[in-house]
Amino acid sequence: MNSAPETRPSRSGSDDEGFKRELVQLIPHLRAFARTLCGDPAAADDLAQDAMMKAWDARASFQMGTNMKAWTFMILRNQFYSEKRRSWRQSQLDQEAAERTLVAVDDPEAPVALDELRQGLAMLPAEQREALILVGAGGFAYEEAAEICNCAVGTVKSRVSRARRALHAILEDGSYDRDGASAGDAMRAILADAERLSTVR
Amino acid sequence: MFPIGRVFRILRSANWNLQRSPALNNDEDAIRGRPPRKRHADSMIENMPAPDSRKPSAALDEARLRQQAIGVRLRQMFDEVVNEEVPDEFLEILRRHDSKTAENGG
């Protein structure tokens, strides 16, 4: 059926096509995850591209039908941390770029200002931040997040839980705030809104 | 400043993000004072200690609500990037790399 030497006898061209289609659909998610790790959008896209190519090169080791999103996120995360290990100085520069980005994204036209959340996230330890993002924003189950982060499920659960508490404390404390208003007031306003909503029905 | 009204408009808007609709439905229930139907992995209340032991259920509702507001924003921050148009660069790189490996393999 195929005259070419078969280096991967179990894979066919249609497998590759299917893999590629799925990989292309995951690009937006890889970019989003990379952005949360890098902060700087250009560095994040470089990371996402590297992860995409690594996933493509490793496609023979991927079992079709299993969770490709989790698999590619794991590749991206490994890539990020191996790059960080290679150059500590580079990661410090990344941090500076991330801080500049936090200021740069202050867009009054954004549908909802997210600055305080970004700044709050930046204050969390890296392992708590990534666990919270995978479960709270990426839509992964604890089990999948554990696989991506190469740790126990219980570890992910406790990291997510600690991250939620810490983020809540940071936001309520208002240490992120820059316009003089108290974030504690903002949280009280949320509760007032909720009370009103529950009586309106 | 916390744009409270907008956060709540998002919480109430069931079609804000179709993929998230189950979680948002739970959020809506909590806002309206109903008990949550199902513990989702996204549930932002998990393991939250009740800050006020005198009124455990009210304190729990408060904590849940606060975590939900944060949860909505967290997903929004992520989805903001997901919904960006993917730079052409990505597909070009994949196409270039693809033809290169095809030459090697064939």
Boltz contact constraints between the chains, C-beta under 6 A:
constraints:
  - contact:
      token1: [A, 4]
      token2: [B, 106]
      max_distance: 6.0
  - contact:
      token1: [A, 27]
      token2: [B, 86]
      max_distance: 6.0
  - contact:
      token1: [A, 27]
      token2: [B, 90]
      max_distance: 6.0
  - contact:
      token1: [A, 28]
      token2: [B, 82]
      max_distance: 6.0
  - contact:
      token1: [A, 28]
      token2: [B, 86]
      max_distance: 6.0
  - contact:
      token1: [A, 29]
      token2: [B, 82]
      max_distance: 6.0
  - contact:
      token1: [A, 31]
      token2: [B, 81]
      max_distance: 6.0
  - contact:
      token1: [A, 32]
      token2: [B, 78]
      max_distance: 6.0
  - contact:
      token1: [A, 32]
      token2: [B, 81]
      max_distance: 6.0
  - contact:
      token1: [A, 32]
      token2: [B, 82]
      max_distance: 6.0
  - contact:
      token1: [A, 35]
      token2: [B, 81]
      max_distance: 6.0
  - contact:
      token1: [A, 49]
      token2: [B, 93]
      max_distance: 6.0
  - contact:
      token1: [A, 53]
      token2: [B, 97]
      max_distance: 6.0
  - contact:
      token1: [A, 112]
      token2: [B, 3]
      max_distance: 6.0
  - contact:
      token1: [A, 112]
      token2: [B, 6]
      max_distance: 6.0
  - contact:
      token1: [A, 113]
      token2: [B, 3]
      max_distance: 6.0
  - contact:
      token1: [A, 114]
      token2: [B, 73]
      max_distance: 6.0
  - contact:
      token1: [A, 114]
      token2: [B, 77]
      max_distance: 6.0
  - contact:
      token1: [A, 117]
      token2: [B, 73]
      max_distance: 6.0
  - contact:
      token1: [A, 117]
      token2: [B, 77]
      max_distance: 6.0
  - contact:
      token1: [A, 135]
      token2: [B, 41]
      max_distance: 6.0
  - contact:
      token1: [A, 136]
      token2: [B, 71]
      max_distance: 6.0
  - contact:
      token1: [A, 136]
      token2: [B, 74]
      max_distance: 6.0
  - contact:
      token1: [A, 137]
      token2: [B, 74]
      max_distance: 6.0
  - contact:
      token1: [A, 137]
      token2: [B, 75]
      max_distance: 6.0
  - contact:
      token1: [A, 137]
      token2: [B, 78]
      max_distance: 6.0
  - contact:
      token1: [A, 141]
      token2: [B, 41]
      max_distance: 6.0
  - contact:
      token1: [A, 161]
      token2: [B, 47]
      max_distance: 6.0
  - contact:
      token1: [A, 168]
      token2: [B, 66]
      max_distance: 6.0
  - contact:
      token1: [A, 179]
      token2: [B, 1]
      max_distance: 6.0
  - contact:
      token1: [A, 181]
      token2: [B, 1]
      max_distance: 6.0
  - contact:
      token1: [A, 186]
      token2: [B, 2]
      max_distance: 6.0
  - contact:
      token1: [A, 187]
      token2: [B, 66]
      max_distance: 6.0
  - contact:
      token1: [A, 189]
      token2: [B, 4]
      max_distance: 6.0
  - contact:
      token1: [A, 190]
      token2: [B, 4]
      max_distance: 6.0
  - contact:
      token1: [A, 190]
      token2: [B, 69]
      max_distance: 6.0
  - contact:
      token1: [A, 191]
      token2: [B, 62]
      max_distance: 6.0
  - contact:
      token1: [A, 193]
      token2: [B, 4]
      max_distance: 6.0
  - contact:
      token1: [A, 193]
      token2: [B, 8]
      max_distance: 6.0
  - contact:
      token1: [A, 194]
      token2: [B, 31]
      max_distance: 6.0
  - contact:
      token1: [A, 194]
      token2: [B, 65]
      max_distance: 6.0
  - contact:
      token1: [A, 197]
      token2: [B, 31]
      max_distance: 6.0
  - contact:
      token1: [A, 198]
      token2: [B, 32]
      max_distance: 6.0
  - contact:
      token1: [A, 198]
      token2: [B, 33]
      max_distance: 6.0
